[in-house]
């Protein structure tokens, strides 16, 4: 491994920012693939599951705008992963 790379799995797992970034990228990629296949994307809003149409998902991803949050407060908005 080069000097900038962690030298062990333990170091990789200890880097929470790196893990969060990888998860965010994976979620964004999965949502994008789902929308490109013409399928709506399910999310959580105001205590209910809602479906976002593929064109809306693609628009939100292209604009970097917000999506309903899946966090504890479903009334808050959060950015889609980039």
C-alpha positions as CSV (number, residue, x, y, z in Angstrom):
1,X,0.0,0.0,0.0
2,X,1.2,3.5,-0.6
3,X,1.8,6.1,2.2
4,X,-1.7,7.6,1.9
5,X,-3.6,4.4,2.2
6,X,-4.6,2.9,5.5
7,X,-2.4,-0.2,6.2
8,X,-5.1,-2.4,7.7
9,X,-8.8,-3.3,7.7
10,X,-9.0,-1.9,11.2
11,X,-7.8,1.5,10.1
12,X,-10.3,1.5,7.2
13,X,-13.2,0.6,9.5
14,X,-12.1,3.3,12.0
15,X,-12.4,6.0,9.3
16,X,-16.1,6.8,9.7
17,X,-16.1,9.6,7.2
18,X,-14.7,7.3,4.5
19,X,-17.4,4.7,5.4
20,X,-20.2,7.3,5.3
21,X,-19.0,8.6,2.0
22,X,-18.9,5.1,0.5
23,X,-22.4,4.4,1.7
24,X,-23.7,7.7,0.4
25,X,-22.2,7.0,-3.1
26,X,-23.7,3.5,-3.1
27,X,-27.1,4.8,-2.1
28,X,-26.9,7.5,-4.8
29,X,-25.8,4.9,-7.4
30,X,-28.6,2.5,-6.4
31,X,-31.3,5.2,-6.5
32,X,-30.0,6.4,-9.9
33,X,-30.0,2.9,-11.4
34,X,-33.5,2.3,-10.0
35,X,-34.8,5.6,-11.5
36,X,-33.1,5.0,-14.9
37,X,-34.9,1.6,-15.1
38,X,-38.2,3.5,-14.8
39,X,-39.1,2.4,-11.3
40,X,-40.3,4.7,-8.6
41,X,-38.2,5.0,-5.5
42,X,-39.7,4.5,-2.0
43,X,-38.8,6.8,0.8
44,X,-40.2,7.8,4.2
45,X,-42.0,11.1,4.8
46,X,-44.2,12.2,7.6
47,X,-44.5,8.7,9.1
48,X,-45.5,7.1,5.7
49,X,-43.8,5.4,2.8
50,X,-44.1,7.6,-0.3
51,X,-43.1,6.8,-3.9
52,X,-41.1,9.3,-5.9
53,X,-41.5,9.0,-9.7
54,X,-38.4,8.3,-11.7
55,X,-38.4,11.7,-13.4
56,X,-38.5,13.5,-10.1
57,X,-35.7,11.3,-8.7
58,X,-33.5,12.1,-11.8
59,X,-34.4,15.8,-11.5
60,X,-33.4,15.9,-7.8
61,X,-30.2,14.1,-8.5
62,X,-29.3,16.4,-11.4
63,X,-30.0,19.5,-9.3
64,X,-28.5,18.3,-6.1
65,X,-31.7,19.3,-4.4
66,X,-33.3,17.6,-1.3
67,X,-35.2,14.5,-0.7
68,X,-37.4,13.4,2.1
69,X,-35.4,12.4,5.1
70,X,-35.2,8.9,6.5
71,X,-33.9,10.2,9.8
72,X,-35.8,10.4,13.1
73,X,-37.6,13.6,12.1
74,X,-39.4,12.9,8.8
75,X,-40.4,16.5,8.4
76,X,-36.8,17.5,7.8
77,X,-35.3,17.5,4.3
78,X,-31.8,16.2,3.5
79,X,-29.7,16.3,0.4
80,X,-29.4,13.3,-1.8
81,X,-25.9,11.7,-1.6
82,X,-23.5,13.0,-4.3
